[in-house]
Every structure is written in structure tokens, then in C-alpha cells.
Amino acid sequence: MKNTISRLMRSLTKNEDGATAIEYGLIAGLVAIIIITGLTLLGTDLSNMFQQVANSL
């Protein structure tokens, strides 16, 4: 039983799949925040531009 627990603990310390998944999740979250911020700023500028065009017509 002790040997089995030892092997399990060694395999868990060598397994880095969870850490990699968390890192990819953080990167994806940061990219999403950047995209949302960019689209929000661009959307405001586009809205203002279309409003100016509508006013000039």
C-alpha cells in the first residue's frame, strides 16, 4: 500500500498537464480581454463616424 501511494505521489509531481492547461486558460483570458477592449473602443469610434455621416446627410 505504501509503495502504491509513493508511486502515485511521484506520478502526480511529474505530471504538468494541469499547469499547462491553467497557463493556456490564462493566456486565452488575457487575449479575450484585449479583444473585447479593442472592439469596444473601435465600436465607439465607428458609431461616432456613422453618426457624423448621418448628420451630414
N, CA, C and O atoms as CSV, one atom per row, in Angstrom:
chain,resi,resn,atom,element,x,y,z
A,1,MET,N,N,0.829,-1.194,0.000
A,1,MET,CA,C,0.000,0.000,0.000
A,1,MET,C,C,0.871,1.255,0.000
A,1,MET,O,O,0.611,2.198,-0.746
A,2,LYS,N,N,1.897,1.259,0.833
A,2,LYS,CA,C,2.789,2.421,0.908
A,2,LYS,C,C,3.512,2.634,-0.419
A,2,LYS,O,O,3.727,3.771,-0.839
A,3,ASN,N,N,3.885,1.542,-1.073
A,3,ASN,CA,C,4.566,1.617,-2.361
A,3,ASN,C,C,3.640,2.209,-3.433
A,3,ASN,O,O,4.081,2.990,-4.275
A,4,THR,N,N,2.381,1.839,-3.395
A,4,THR,CA,C,1.411,2.359,-4.355
A,4,THR,C,C,1.211,3.861,-4.166
A,4,THR,O,O,1.143,4.611,-5.140
A,5,ILE,N,N,1.117,4.291,-2.920
A,5,ILE,CA,C,0.953,5.716,-2.628
A,5,ILE,C,C,2.190,6.488,-3.071
A,5,ILE,O,O,2.088,7.595,-3.599
A,6,SER,N,N,3.360,5.890,-2.852
A,6,SER,CA,C,4.617,6.527,-3.284
A,6,SER,C,C,4.640,6.729,-4.791
A,6,SER,O,O,4.999,7.798,-5.284
A,7,ARG,N,N,4.251,5.684,-5.515
A,7,ARG,CA,C,4.235,5.795,-6.981
A,7,ARG,C,C,3.220,6.832,-7.444
A,7,ARG,O,O,3.484,7.578,-8.386
A,8,LEU,N,N,2.090,6.885,-6.807
A,8,LEU,CA,C,1.060,7.857,-7.162
A,8,LEU,C,C,1.564,9.278,-6.929
A,8,LEU,O,O,1.373,10.152,-7.774
A,9,MET,N,N,2.201,9.507,-5.795
A,9,MET,CA,C,2.717,10.846,-5.484
A,9,MET,C,C,3.806,11.254,-6.476
A,9,MET,O,O,3.855,12.409,-6.900
A,10,ARG,N,N,4.679,10.314,-6.849
A,10,ARG,CA,C,5.723,10.635,-7.839
A,10,ARG,C,C,5.112,10.953,-9.195
A,10,ARG,O,O,5.569,11.871,-9.877
A,11,SER,N,N,4.102,10.221,-9.590
A,11,SER,CA,C,3.478,10.487,-10.898
A,11,SER,C,C,2.752,11.826,-10.886
A,11,SER,O,O,2.720,12.523,-11.900
A,12,LEU,N,N,2.169,12.191,-9.747
A,12,LEU,CA,C,1.479,13.476,-9.668
A,12,LEU,C,C,2.452,14.640,-9.703
A,12,LEU,O,O,2.138,15.681,-10.280
A,13,THR,N,N,3.616,14.493,-9.107
A,13,THR,CA,C,4.591,15.584,-9.117
A,13,THR,C,C,5.247,15.729,-10.476
A,13,THR,O,O,5.698,16.821,-10.823
A,14,LYS,N,N,5.312,14.669,-11.247
A,14,LYS,CA,C,5.905,14.739,-12.588
A,14,LYS,C,C,4.903,15.208,-13.627
A,14,LYS,O,O,5.302,15.698,-14.683
A,15,ASN,N,N,3.616,15.072,-13.358
A,15,ASN,CA,C,2.580,15.419,-14.315
A,15,ASN,C,C,2.373,16.935,-14.300
A,15,ASN,O,O,1.995,17.506,-13.277
A,16,GLU,N,N,2.622,17.573,-15.426
A,16,GLU,CA,C,2.476,19.019,-15.531
A,16,GLU,C,C,1.345,19.419,-16.471
A,16,GLU,O,O,1.258,20.581,-16.869
A,17,ASP,N,N,0.484,18.483,-16.827
A,17,ASP,CA,C,-0.624,18.787,-17.746
A,17,ASP,C,C,-1.582,19.813,-17.163
A,17,ASP,O,O,-2.070,20.680,-17.887
A,18,GLY,N,N,-1.858,19.729,-15.877
A,18,GLY,CA,C,-2.770,20.673,-15.243
A,18,GLY,C,C,-2.224,22.082,-15.265
A,18,GLY,O,O,-2.958,23.035,-15.526
A,19,ALA,N,N,-0.926,22.221,-14.990
A,19,ALA,CA,C,-0.297,23.539,-15.000
A,19,ALA,C,C,-0.332,24.129,-16.406
A,19,ALA,O,O,-0.574,25.324,-16.575
A,20,THR,N,N,-0.092,23.301,-17.406
A,20,THR,CA,C,-0.127,23.776,-18.786
A,20,THR,C,C,-1.532,24.230,-19.165
A,20,THR,O,O,-1.699,25.250,-19.834
A,21,ALA,N,N,-2.523,23.488,-18.746
A,21,ALA,CA,C,-3.907,23.859,-19.053
A,21,ALA,C,C,-4.260,25.189,-18.398
A,21,ALA,O,O,-4.937,26.020,-19.005
A,22,ILE,N,N,-3.808,25.395,-17.170
A,22,ILE,CA,C,-4.078,26.654,-16.479
A,22,ILE,C,C,-3.390,27.807,-17.194
A,22,ILE,O,O,-3.972,28.881,-17.350
A,23,GLU,N,N,-2.159,27.587,-17.626
A,23,GLU,CA,C,-1.429,28.640,-18.344
A,23,GLU,C,C,-2.142,29.007,-19.641
A,23,GLU,O,O,-2.290,30.188,-19.956
A,24,TYR,N,N,-2.582,28.003,-20.391
A,24,TYR,CA,C,-3.312,28.280,-21.627
A,24,TYR,C,C,-4.624,29.001,-21.331
A,24,TYR,O,O,-5.029,29.882,-22.090
A,25,GLY,N,N,-5.280,28.643,-20.253
A,25,GLY,CA,C,-6.514,29.322,-19.870
A,25,GLY,C,C,-6.274,30.790,-19.543
A,25,GLY,O,O,-7.061,31.654,-19.929
A,26,LEU,N,N,-5.182,31.069,-18.828
A,26,LEU,CA,C,-4.854,32.463,-18.506
A,26,LEU,C,C,-4.535,33.265,-19.760
A,26,LEU,O,O,-4.964,34.411,-19.897
A,27,ILE,N,N,-3.782,32.661,-20.673
A,27,ILE,CA,C,-3.448,33.343,-21.930
A,27,ILE,C,C,-4.718,33.621,-22.729
A,27,ILE,O,O,-4.887,34.715,-23.267
A,28,ALA,N,N,-5.606,32.640,-22.809
A,28,ALA,CA,C,-6.860,32.822,-23.546
A,28,ALA,C,C,-7.708,33.922,-22.904
A,28,ALA,O,O,-8.346,34.705,-23.608
A,29,GLY,N,N,-7.715,33.981,-21.581
A,29,GLY,CA,C,-8.458,35.024,-20.892
A,29,GLY,C,C,-7.910,36.408,-21.187
A,29,GLY,O,O,-8.671,37.346,-21.423
A,30,LEU,N,N,-6.581,36.538,-21.176
A,30,LEU,CA,C,-5.961,37.832,-21.473
A,30,LEU,C,C,-6.228,38.260,-22.912
A,30,LEU,O,O,-6.501,39.431,-23.174
A,31,VAL,N,N,-6.150,37.319,-23.837
A,31,VAL,CA,C,-6.439,37.633,-25.241
A,31,VAL,C,C,-7.890,38.078,-25.389
A,31,VAL,O,O,-8.179,39.022,-26.124
A,32,ALA,N,N,-8.801,37.404,-24.695
A,32,ALA,CA,C,-10.218,37.780,-24.763
A,32,ALA,C,C,-10.435,39.192,-24.224
A,32,ALA,O,O,-11.198,39.964,-24.804
A,33,ILE,N,N,-9.772,39.536,-23.123
A,33,ILE,CA,C,-9.905,40.882,-22.560
A,33,ILE,C,C,-9.384,41.927,-23.543
A,33,ILE,O,O,-9.997,42.981,-23.713
A,34,ILE,N,N,-8.264,41.641,-24.183
A,34,ILE,CA,C,-7.697,42.581,-25.158
A,34,ILE,C,C,-8.634,42.753,-26.346
A,34,ILE,O,O,-8.844,43.873,-26.812
A,35,ILE,N,N,-9.195,41.659,-26.836
A,35,ILE,CA,C,-10.113,41.735,-27.984
A,35,ILE,C,C,-11.368,42.518,-27.610
A,35,ILE,O,O,-11.818,43.367,-28.380
A,36,ILE,N,N,-11.930,42.246,-26.451
A,36,ILE,CA,C,-13.148,42.955,-26.032
A,36,ILE,C,C,-12.882,44.441,-25.878
A,36,ILE,O,O,-13.692,45.268,-26.295
A,37,THR,N,N,-11.745,44.783,-25.277
A,37,THR,CA,C,-11.398,46.194,-25.107
A,37,THR,C,C,-11.217,46.873,-26.459
A,37,THR,O,O,-11.717,47.976,-26.677
A,38,GLY,N,N,-10.503,46.213,-27.363
A,38,GLY,CA,C,-10.295,46.778,-28.698
A,38,GLY,C,C,-11.592,46.962,-29.458
A,38,GLY,O,O,-11.797,47.996,-30.094
A,39,LEU,N,N,-12.465,45.977,-29.401
A,39,LEU,CA,C,-13.740,46.091,-30.104
A,39,LEU,C,C,-14.631,47.161,-29.494
A,39,LEU,O,O,-15.373,47.837,-30.207
A,40,THR,N,N,-14.560,47.315,-28.190
A,40,THR,CA,C,-15.354,48.362,-27.534
A,40,THR,C,C,-14.891,49.735,-27.994
A,40,THR,O,O,-15.711,50.589,-28.333
A,41,LEU,N,N,-13.589,49.950,-28.008
A,41,LEU,CA,C,-13.060,51.239,-28.457
A,41,LEU,C,C,-13.350,51.471,-29.933
A,41,LEU,O,O,-13.736,52.572,-30.326
A,42,LEU,N,N,-13.166,50.445,-30.748
A,42,LEU,CA,C,-13.431,50.561,-32.174
A,42,LEU,C,C,-14.913,50.779,-32.425
A,42,LEU,O,O,-15.288,51.559,-33.300
A,43,GLY,N,N,-15.755,50.096,-31.665
A,43,GLY,CA,C,-17.201,50.248,-31.825
A,43,GLY,C,C,-17.654,51.665,-31.534
A,43,GLY,O,O,-18.523,52.193,-32.227
A,44,THR,N,N,-17.078,52.284,-30.523
A,44,THR,CA,C,-17.419,53.667,-30.198
A,44,THR,C,C,-17.002,54.600,-31.322
A,44,THR,O,O,-17.761,55.493,-31.701
A,45,ASP,N,N,-15.810,54.404,-31.857
A,45,ASP,CA,C,-15.338,55.239,-32.962
A,45,ASP,C,C,-16.205,55.059,-34.206
A,45,ASP,O,O,-16.532,56.031,-34.886
A,46,LEU,N,N,-16.576,53.812,-34.501
A,46,LEU,CA,C,-17.427,53.560,-35.665
A,46,LEU,C,C,-18.807,54.183,-35.475
A,46,LEU,O,O,-19.375,54.738,-36.415
A,47,SER,N,N,-19.332,54.092,-34.286
A,47,SER,CA,C,-20.637,54.680,-34.005
A,47,SER,C,C,-20.598,56.194,-34.210
A,47,SER,O,O,-21.514,56.776,-34.791
A,48,ASN,N,N,-19.532,56.817,-33.728
A,48,ASN,CA,C,-19.384,58.271,-33.916
A,48,ASN,C,C,-19.249,58.627,-35.393
A,48,ASN,O,O,-19.821,59.620,-35.844
A,49,MET,N,N,-18.503,57.831,-36.145
A,49,MET,CA,C,-18.317,58.100,-37.563
A,49,MET,C,C,-19.650,57.984,-38.303
A,49,MET,O,O,-19.973,58.849,-39.117
A,50,PHE,N,N,-20.422,56.944,-38.039
A,50,PHE,CA,C,-21.716,56.779,-38.703
A,50,PHE,C,C,-22.680,57.876,-38.301
A,50,PHE,O,O,-23.506,58.301,-39.109
A,51,GLN,N,N,-22.588,58.341,-37.063
A,51,GLN,CA,C,-23.441,59.440,-36.628
A,51,GLN,C,C,-23.099,60.723,-37.368
A,51,GLN,O,O,-23.996,61.483,-37.731
A,52,GLN,N,N,-21.813,60.974,-37.595
A,52,GLN,CA,C,-21.396,62.149,-38.358
A,52,GLN,C,C,-21.877,62.071,-39.802
A,52,GLN,O,O,-22.316,63.071,-40.370
A,53,VAL,N,N,-21.794,60.882,-40.393
A,53,VAL,CA,C,-22.274,60.699,-41.765
A,53,VAL,C,C,-23.774,60.933,-41.817
A,53,VAL,O,O,-24.268,61.592,-42.732
A,54,ALA,N,N,-24.500,60.403,-40.850
A,54,ALA,CA,C,-25.950,60.573,-40.829
A,54,ALA,C,C,-26.321,62.043,-40.648
A,54,ALA,O,O,-27.266,62.529,-41.270
A,55,ASN,N,N,-25.582,62.742,-39.804
A,55,ASN,CA,C,-25.865,64.164,-39.593
A,55,ASN,C,C,-25.572,64.992,-40.847
A,55,ASN,O,O,-26.281,65.959,-41.126
A,56,SER,N,N,-24.541,64.623,-41.602
A,56,SER,CA,C,-24.204,65.383,-42.790
A,56,SER,C,C,-25.174,65.122,-43.943
A,56,SER,O,O,-25.291,65.942,-44.854
A,57,LEU,N,N,-25.855,64.007,-43.908
A,57,LEU,CA,C,-26.851,63.711,-44.942
A,57,LEU,C,C,-28.113,64.471,-44.634
A,57,LEU,O,O,-29.091,64.371,-45.376
